[in-house]
Amino acid sequence: MSTYDRSMALTGQPPKTITQNQKLATVVGMFGLAVMLLASFNVSFPNKTLWLTISLSALFSGILWFSWEAYSQKLPGIKNDGVWFKSISSKGLWGWIAGIALTGFYIILYFYPEYLGLVSKGDNKGVIALFDPLSKALSGNPASQWFVYGTLYTVAILAFGVKFLWKYRHNRYERLRTFSVMLFQTAFAFIIPELMARLNGDKLLNGGSLPYYDLKNVWPLNYYNFEGYRIKGFLSSGDIGFALLIFGILSIFVITPILTYKYGKRWYCSWVCGCGGLAETAGDSFRQLSDKSVKAWRIERWVVHSVVVFVTLMTTAVIYSYLGTDTNKYWLTKSTFLIGVATLLTLVFGWVMLFKREQLQKDAQYGAIGYFVIIMALIGFHFFSGEGHVFLFKSETLRKSYSFLIGSIFSGVIGTGFYPIFGNRVWCRFGCPMAAILGFQQRLFSRFRITTNGGQCISCGNCSTYCEMGIDVRAYAQKGENIVRSSCVGCGICSAVCPRGVLKLENGPQKGRIDSNQVLLGNDVDLMDLVNQK
């Protein structure tokens, strides 16, 4: 048989199969997964500590071995790797199977944890019981479905994070932010909160307890942080609990705006956030699936603005529901709280309309509609709510509905389960209220932007293809326009995959930048004159 390659393509051919070592790595990883599946069917393992260690080690090492074989022998640089030719990464059969499997897992995790072996009164069974030794070692408590999920979540970010580091080892920015999300997930989202739970049993806070707190989560991502039971937990935990409550408030009104001003929303969405960490590492193979069409952009704008309105109203309603009206008992009454919220929103809206309306363009119209809806709802809260209910809804029902829609359906089932179908940032793009609010700040006053050198762009399309937020980066690059988009999470992949160095992430002032109103093509503009202008 002839071995001549008769293809006329100038680029390399897509991989037709995986190597022998990658097949072995797959077997190792599947063995670790098989142990958990057997445990979920109530297969009893005599030494749970040993078998849990074997299972997690097999999963971790299988992913690392597969990734090493994929990238270790390749030169550093851009790696397309035939993503549109692989079933798993091009919405093929394996992509749909993976999406259905992930979605099914999240449905069971959120709504049917008893099928994973959770027992409310008594010893756990199934796969949750397999994780009991690790949970007791960290927090002193039996495992829950959330501990199982947190462990697997952390293992995924660490293992696929190493894969990401190998793949983009030529880019220092990508290496640094990947180390960052791995650190924050492992330390601040997994280990530290579990150790805080262990301190409760030692009564180190003068008889109080140390509340469970994911230090990297900021409202509205931790939508539950200002519910009644959380506030009571903070106040009953002594000085440390009160400090955590103050930290939660300062993170909204002080820390977040300052960091977004200096670095854009990327400081959180691409360097700290656990959702973004999983999307960037385990979801990296699906980033090209984000819809770049104008229709998708319009849907995104409507959905994101609606989510911000919904989250603001729901948080206001939740806090309002457990406040009182007697000024002798409550320093913050229902009426005072509603007036404060309305005043703050009016000041923000007025400032935007006066100074930033032209910059926001059509988004200002969406903002005006959202502001009107919120103010009308606040008036309704005051006149049509009573003790134990907001409008026609019971307060407890309202809280559960909020948790169900934002915490379960959107961020879990859709956000992660749909990676292989809609891309790895579908939650961040369409549903995350934190990303929406940070995007609003980024668009209004942040120093962050992606600058472009249109004279160097060869229109290869790598930047647009691998933009996980659905931004047509090439359209900006061709015209030499700076990219200042509220949806941009500053992941920097567009710059990392550009073969000409057209794109650059910057935080500096606007003075002296390339004029974004000019089209930098051929001899139309003297590029160096624009660059050197101060």
Disulfide bonds with the S-S distance in Angstrom:
none
